[in-house]
Each structure stands twice: as structure tokens, then as C-alpha cells.
Amino acid sequence: MTPRMTLSATVLDAPDARELAAFYQRMLGWTIDSDEPGWVTMHPPGGGAGLSFQTEKEYVRPVWPAGPGDQRMMLHLDIEVDDLETAVAHATGAGATLAGHQPQDDVRVLLDPAGHPFCLWVRTDGSTPEP
């Protein structure tokens, strides 16, 4: 029998947890639940899994797309949007950078201030984006 398990948050390491949390707060509009030295959490207003941010002194910024010997991303966030162009403008206004490599027409890969790639995507055929 499988015990009840609920994903409560995805944790992103960063050189400065507060700085990265502030970016996601600006972009997503979520409120911060807790702010401790080196650790910040936030959740969406309607409930569900949130994001947490952890200061990691030895953090190494990932490279997108990674080549041989590059620091690779460990995960990325997929964020569904209604209007891709408007969402990209909002995200870059909040501090994201549009990645140079864009693998799909209905997805935009951006980098948060710590270099984590994330995807903004528009549902066009009922599918989810490919990483």
C-alpha cells in the first residue's frame, strides 16, 4: 500500500534565496509564506505545490543548452500561459532573460536571475511542452 504523499514545493538553489524568491514573486504574483536566513517559501493563492528557495554558497549557474563539460540544469519549471508574447514581456520585465536557444514555436525558454531555465508555453493541442 502506498502512503499518502503530497508534493509541497520544488526547491531551487541560488546564490541568494531572497533575491531569487523576489524575482518569482514579481513574475508569478505569489506571496511569500516564510522568509528565514537562506530559505524562502511561497505558494500559489489557490493552494497547491509552491516554490522554495535555498541559498547555496557553492551554487554553479547552469548553462542552457549545456554542452560537454557544462553545468547542466537539474530541473526546469513549465509555466502555462494564455498569451506567450505578453507573458515573455512580463517575465523579462520581472528580471528574466530570454534564452538564445528556442527549441519550439509555442514555448519560450527563459532564464531566471540565478540562471535556472524555465519554460513559458501555450497549450495548442492538449499536450505539454518537451524539455
C-alpha positions in Angstrom: 0.0 0.0 0.0 1.3 3.4 -0.9 1.3 6.0 1.8 -0.3 9.4 1.2 2.3 11.7 -0.4 1.8 15.3 -1.5 4.3 17.4 -3.3 4.5 20.6 -1.3 7.2 22.5 -3.1 10.0 22.5 -5.6 13.2 23.9 -4.2 15.6 26.0 -6.3 19.2 26.6 -5.1 20.6 30.0 -5.7 23.5 32.2 -4.5 20.8 34.4 -2.7 17.5 32.8 -1.8 15.8 36.1 -1.1 16.8 37.6 -4.4 15.6 34.6 -6.4 12.3 34.5 -4.4 11.7 38.2 -5.1 12.0 37.5 -8.9 9.4 34.7 -8.8 7.2 36.8 -6.5 7.3 39.6 -9.2 6.7 37.2 -12.0 4.1 34.9 -10.5 2.4 37.4 -8.1 2.5 34.9 -5.3 3.1 36.0 -1.7 6.0 34.8 0.4 5.0 32.4 3.2 8.2 32.3 5.1 11.5 34.2 4.9 14.3 32.9 7.0 18.0 33.3 6.6 18.9 31.2 3.5 15.4 29.9 3.0 12.2 31.4 1.5 8.9 29.7 0.6 5.9 30.8 -1.4 2.7 29.1 -2.6 0.0 30.0 -5.2 -3.0 31.8 -3.8 -5.4 29.0 -4.7 -3.3 26.3 -2.9 -1.1 23.6 -4.4 2.6 23.0 -4.6 4.8 26.0 -4.1 8.3 27.1 -4.6 11.1 27.3 -2.1 14.5 28.9 -2.4 17.6 27.9 -0.7 20.9 29.8 -0.5 23.7 27.6 -1.7 27.2 29.1 -1.3 28.7 26.7 -3.8 25.9 27.3 -6.4 27.1 26.9 -10.0 24.9 28.5 -12.7 23.6 26.0 -15.3 24.2 26.5 -19.0 21.4 26.3 -21.5 21.7 24.4 -23.7 24.5 22.6 -22.0 27.5 21.3 -23.9 30.2 18.8 -22.9 31.6 19.7 -19.5 29.0 22.4 -18.8 27.0 22.6 -15.6 23.6 21.1 -16.6 20.2 22.1 -15.2 18.8 19.6 -12.7 15.2 20.5 -13.5 13.2 23.3 -15.1 9.8 24.8 -14.4 7.0 24.7 -17.1 4.6 27.6 -16.7 1.5 27.5 -18.9 0.3 31.0 -20.1 -2.6 32.3 -22.2 -0.5 34.7 -24.3 3.1 33.8 -25.0 4.3 37.3 -26.1 2.7 39.1 -23.2 4.0 36.5 -20.7 7.6 36.8 -22.1 7.4 40.6 -21.8 6.1 40.3 -18.2 8.8 37.7 -17.3 11.6 39.8 -18.8 10.3 42.9 -17.1 10.4 41.0 -13.8 14.1 40.1 -14.4 14.2 37.0 -16.6 16.4 36.7 -19.7 15.2 35.2 -22.9 17.5 32.2 -23.8 19.3 32.2 -27.1 18.2 28.7 -27.9 14.5 28.3 -28.5 13.5 24.6 -29.4 9.8 25.1 -30.1 7.5 27.7 -31.6 4.9 27.6 -28.8 7.4 27.6 -26.0 9.8 30.2 -24.8 12.8 29.2 -22.7 13.9 31.9 -20.3 16.5 32.1 -17.5 15.7 33.4 -14.0 18.3 35.7 -12.4 20.2 32.6 -11.0 20.3 31.0 -14.4 17.7 28.3 -13.9 15.9 27.7 -17.3 12.1 27.8 -17.2 9.6 27.4 -20.0 6.6 29.6 -20.7 4.2 27.7 -23.0 0.8 28.0 -24.6 -1.4 24.9 -24.9 -2.1 24.4 -28.6 -3.1 20.7 -29.0 -3.7 19.4 -25.5 0.0 18.4 -24.9 2.6 19.6 -22.6 6.0 21.1 -23.8 9.1 19.0 -24.3 12.1 20.0 -22.2 
